[in-house]
Amino acid sequence: MIFLHKSKSGYIYTDPQSKDWTSLAPHKAFMDSPAYPAFLENLQPIVGSVEIIHASKLDVAGAIAKGNAGQKGGVMEVATFFDVEDVFLEGVENFKTAIRKLHTEKKIVGFLGVIDSGEVIEKIAKNKEAMEEEKGRALIIMLGWESMEAHMAFRETKEFADSTGFLRKGTSGADMFHVAFKNA
């Protein structure tokens, strides 16, 4: 699977023949290999600039497969939260539980039932120009939707406001974008 990200929009191309990284070490080895500069150069025309972060325990391929099962398209909402504290991690688990329960009980319109999260391995900051000492822990949350419009409509509901309350403590802010599913 290749995940390409350009500013606030992006692309996901899934290929059943591709290999997911099983840990950070093989990807870092690839990044240190002589082939890596050419790989980045080939990506440049597609994505402009490349920012790579690694997240633990984030099943992107599984989420895409589940979200795309029997569907044509769909989008993944990807939210990165910055300067996260332990209390935020607890809130994320409560948020995921609340969304799953709400979807089971009321069927959230346009929600594909996909939700996952993973802590970013590197220390990062919302401000891309931040000094190393200004960087901190971060976490990514993914939710699968039939469309960006379905997600934006859910954001207007009381249920959205209630569930996102779990994500307010222990973080300095977030960036969110949508990535379209495309099958290779």
Buried (B, 14 or more C-beta within 10 A) or exposed (E): BEBEBBEEEBBBBBEEEEEEEEEEEEBEEEBEEEEEEEEBEEBEEEBEEEEEEBBEEBBBBEBBBBBBEEEEEBBBBBBBBBBBBEEBBEBBEEBBEBBBEBBEEEEBEBBBBBBBBBBBEEBBBBEEEBEEEEBBBBBBBBBBBBBBEBBEBBEEEEBBEEBBEBBEEBBBEBEEBBBBBEEE
